[in-house]
């Protein structure tokens, strides 16, 4: 298993050196959602998007108003596209509101229709939105205080991340059988808010929607990726020891890595609770494969409020 993992890392390193593809025509599902809107903002000047959503808003931009569980609509929308970025889904907000069957029908069937549309239209690259909940579960505690990376086996605890894991397996199957290039992005939280609003969430739990959008566009345009799952979260120096220490004295952990930050946070009336220090995912593989570096960071948040790194 370790030999296989190193072989995959070599493949990612080679992909990192290849030239990014420009001026693509991309089918974007969930185009009027939080992530879809961010992808449009970030990539609109470089790529052409076929907008796919259930919202009337996309029609005004020449998009397709349809449901992702409509296979004919999906197949037609994919015609002439170079890539699919799939962000639409029934997701965590439906916890306790939708049945398992509804999750499976919406998420799995839509993924199958999109993979099929890609194969039938000669589209090689599909970028799908997965979730870190495949590891951490609904309460983010499936691995406790462990540092997470792609080498850990998934531990989903409810139907949403389970459906996402099944979609990842579908992508791997089509990579083997049809040479489809499948990239699965496993997110921590992301939001429309800027770094000033996210604040302590930037320690390890959140990136901005813009950073998530940049990762999607890099995943769509970086050649050489065939069957890849990548964890996305903020860049953080937090260690295993920090997570445990933060349960007793979170201020000491902050001062360990950001000396002098405490007066700033207290002036802003921000209280560093233990929940802000876990779960932590390493993002080395996403950085290696995509050349992606989140621009949102806790350092940047502090600097907005006058903090400076000590020499």
C-alpha positions in Angstrom: 0.0 0.0 0.0 2.8 2.4 0.8 4.5 1.7 -2.5 1.3 2.5 -4.3 0.8 5.8 -2.4 4.4 6.9 -3.4 3.7 6.0 -7.0 0.6 8.2 -6.9 2.6 11.1 -5.4 5.1 10.8 -8.3 2.2 11.0 -10.8 0.9 14.1 -9.1 4.4 15.7 -9.2 4.6 15.1 -12.9 1.1 16.6 -13.4 2.2 19.7 -11.5 4.9 20.4 -14.1 2.5 20.2 -17.0 1.0 23.3 -18.6 -2.5 24.4 -17.5 -5.1 24.2 -20.3 -6.7 27.5 -21.1 -10.0 28.7 -22.6 -12.0 25.7 -21.8 -15.8 25.2 -22.3 -17.0 23.9 -18.9 -20.3 22.4 -17.9 -20.9 23.8 -14.4 -23.7 22.2 -12.4 -25.0 24.0 -9.4 -24.1 27.2 -11.2 -26.2 29.5 -9.0 -25.1 27.9 -5.7 -22.5 29.3 -3.4 -19.5 27.5 -5.0 -20.9 27.7 -8.5 -21.2 31.5 -8.3 -17.6 31.7 -7.0 -16.3 29.5 -9.8 -18.0 31.8 -12.3 -16.5 34.9 -10.7 -13.0 33.5 -10.6 -13.0 31.8 -14.0 -15.4 33.8 -16.1 -12.7 35.8 -17.9 -10.7 32.7 -18.9 -13.3 30.0 -19.6 -16.7 29.6 -21.1 -19.3 28.1 -18.8 -22.4 26.2 -19.7 -24.5 27.1 -16.6 -26.7 24.2 -15.3 -29.0 24.8 -12.3 -32.7 24.7 -11.2 -32.7 28.4 -10.8 -34.2 30.8 -13.3 -31.1 33.0 -12.9 -29.0 30.9 -15.2 -31.4 31.2 -18.1 -30.7 34.9 -18.4 -27.0 33.9 -19.0 -27.8 31.4 -21.7 -27.7 28.5 -19.2 -29.8 25.4 -18.8 -32.6 25.4 -16.2 -33.0 21.7 -15.3 -32.6 19.1 -12.6 -29.3 17.1 -12.4 -31.4 14.0 -12.2 -32.7 14.6 -15.7 -30.3 12.4 -17.9 -31.4 13.9 -21.2 -30.9 17.5 -20.0 -27.5 16.6 -18.7 -26.5 14.8 -21.9 -27.5 17.8 -24.1 -25.9 20.3 -21.8 -22.5 18.5 -22.0 -22.4 18.6 -25.8 -19.3 20.4 -27.0 -17.8 20.8 -23.5 -14.2 20.1 -22.6 -14.8 19.5 -18.9 -17.5 19.0 -16.3 -17.4 20.7 -12.8 -20.1 19.2 -10.7 -21.0 21.2 -7.6 -24.8 20.5 -7.4 -26.0 18.0 -4.8 -28.2 17.2 -1.9 -25.8 18.0 0.9 -25.3 18.5 4.6 -28.0 21.2 5.0 -30.6 18.5 4.4 -29.5 16.5 7.5 -32.6 15.2 9.2 -34.8 16.7 6.5 -34.4 14.2 3.5 -34.5 10.5 3.5 -31.5 8.2 2.6 -33.3 7.2 -0.6 -33.6 10.9 -1.6 -29.9 11.4 -1.0 -29.0 8.4 -3.0 -31.4 9.1 -5.8 -30.2 12.7 -6.2 -26.5 12.3 -5.6 -25.7 8.9 -7.1 -28.0 9.1 -10.1 -26.9 12.6 -11.0 -23.2 11.5 -10.8 -23.9 8.5 -13.0 -25.7 10.7 -15.6 -22.8 13.2 -15.6 -20.1 10.5 -16.0 -22.2 8.9 -18.8 -22.6 12.4 -20.5 -18.8 12.9 -20.3 -18.1 9.5 -21.9 -20.6 9.9 -24.6 -19.5 13.4 -25.5 -15.8 12.7 -25.4 -15.2 14.8 -22.3 -12.1 13.5 -20.5 -12.0 15.5 -17.2 -14.7 15.6 -14.5 -14.2 17.5 -11.3 -16.6 16.6 -8.5 -17.3 18.1 -5.1 -16.8 15.6 -2.3 -16.6 16.4 1.4 -14.2 15.9 4.4 -17.2 14.3 6.1 -16.1 11.1 4.3 -13.5 11.0 7.1 -14.9 12.9 10.0 -18.7 12.2 9.9 -21.6 14.4 10.7 -20.1 15.7 14.0 -16.5 15.8 12.6 -15.4 13.4 15.3 -15.0 10.1 13.6 -11.2 10.3 13.8 -11.3 12.3 17.1 -8.3 14.6 17.3 -6.3 13.0 14.6 -4.5 14.9 11.8 -6.2 13.7 8.6 -4.7 13.1 5.2 -5.6 11.0 2.1 -3.9 7.9 3.5 -6.6 7.4 6.1 -9.5 5.1 5.3 -12.9 6.9 5.1 -15.3 6.7 8.0 -18.6 8.3 6.9 -21.3 8.3 9.6 -24.4 9.2 7.6 -25.8 9.1 4.1 -24.5 12.3 2.7 -20.8 11.5 2.9 -21.5 7.9 2.1 -23.1 9.0 -1.2 -20.1 11.1 -1.9 -17.8 8.2 -1.3 -19.8 6.1 -3.7 -19.5 8.8 -6.3 -15.8 8.8 -5.8 -15.8 5.0 -6.4 -17.9 5.5 -9.6 -15.2 8.0 -10.8 -12.5 5.5 -10.1 -14.4 2.8 -12.0 -14.8 5.0 -15.1 -11.1 6.0 -14.8 -10.2 2.3 -15.1 -12.8 1.3 -17.7 -13.2 4.4 -19.9 -10.0 6.4 -19.3 -12.1 9.2 -17.7 -10.1 11.7 -15.7 -11.8 11.9 -12.3 -10.8 14.5 -9.7 -12.6 14.5 -6.4 -12.2 17.5 -4.1 -12.9 16.8 -0.4 -13.6 20.1 1.3 -13.5 21.3 4.8 -16.1 24.1 5.2 -16.2 27.1 2.8 -18.3 30.2 2.7 -19.1 33.3 0.8 -17.7 35.3 3.7 -14.3 37.0 3.5 -11.5 36.3 5.8 -12.5 39.0 8.2 -15.9 37.3 8.8 -14.4 33.8 9.0 -11.9 34.7 11.7 -11.1 31.8 14.0 -12.6 29.4 11.5 -9.5 29.9 9.4 -7.4 28.0 11.9 -8.4 24.7 10.3 -12.1 24.5 9.5 -12.9 26.9 6.6 -11.6 28.4 3.4 -13.3 31.1 1.4 -15.6 30.1 -1.5 -13.1 31.9 -3.8 -10.3 29.5 -2.6 -12.5 26.5 -3.2 -13.4 27.9 -6.7 -9.7 28.3 -7.5 -9.1 24.7 -6.6 -11.9 23.6 -8.9 -10.6 25.5 -11.9 -7.1 24.2 -11.3 -8.4 20.7 -11.1 -10.3 21.2 -14.4 -7.3 22.6 -16.2 -4.2 20.7 -14.8 -3.3 17.9 -17.2 -2.1 14.5 -16.0 -4.6 13.9 -13.3 -6.6 10.7 -13.8 -8.1 9.2 -10.6 -7.3 11.6 -7.8 -8.9 12.5 -4.4 -7.6 15.6 -2.8 -8.3 17.1 0.6 -8.9 20.9 0.7 -8.7 23.1 3.8 -6.8 26.0 5.2 -3.0 26.0 5.4 -2.4 25.5 9.1 0.7 24.9 11.3 -1.5 23.1 14.0 -0.1 19.8 15.2 -1.5 16.8 17.0 -0.1 18.2 20.3 -1.7 21.6 19.6 -5.2 20.0 19.2 -4.8 18.4 22.6 -3.3 21.4 24.3 -6.1 23.7 22.9 -8.6 21.7 25.0 -6.9 23.1 28.1 -5.5 26.4 27.0 -6.3 27.6 23.5 -4.7 31.0 24.1 -1.3 29.4 24.7 -1.6 27.4 21.4 -2.4 30.6 19.5 0.6 32.4 21.1 2.8 29.5 20.2 2.2 30.0 16.5 1.1 33.7 16.3 2.9 35.5 19.1 1.2 38.7 20.1 -2.2 37.8 18.6 -4.1 37.5 21.9 -4.7 41.3 22.5 -6.0 41.6 18.9 -8.5 38.7 19.3 -9.6 40.0 22.7 -10.2 43.5 21.3 -12.3 41.9 18.5 -14.2 39.9 21.3 -13.2 36.6 19.7 -13.0 33.6 22.1 -10.8 30.7 20.8 -12.8 27.6 21.8 -11.4 24.1 21.4 -13.7 23.4 18.4 -11.7 25.8 16.3 -8.6 23.7 16.5 -9.9 20.5 14.9 -10.2 18.6 12.7 -7.0 19.3 10.8 -6.3 18.1 7.3 -3.0 18.3 5.5 -3.3 19.8 2.0 0.1 18.8 0.7 -1.3 16.6 -2.1 -3.6 19.3 -3.4 -0.7 21.8 -3.4 1.4 19.3 -5.2 -1.2 18.1 -7.8 -2.8 21.5 -8.5 -0.3 24.1 -7.6 -3.1 25.3 -5.3 -2.4 27.5 -2.2 -5.3 28.9 -0.3 -5.1 32.7 -0.1 -7.4 32.8 2.9 -5.5 32.2 6.1 -5.5 32.9 9.8 -2.3 34.9 9.3 -4.0 37.1 6.7 -6.9 37.6 9.1 -4.6 38.8 11.9 -2.7 41.1 9.6 -5.9 42.8 8.6 -6.1 43.9 12.3 -2.5 45.0 12.7 -0.7 41.8 13.7 2.9 41.4 12.4 5.1 38.3 12.3 8.0 38.5 14.7 11.5 38.2 13.2 
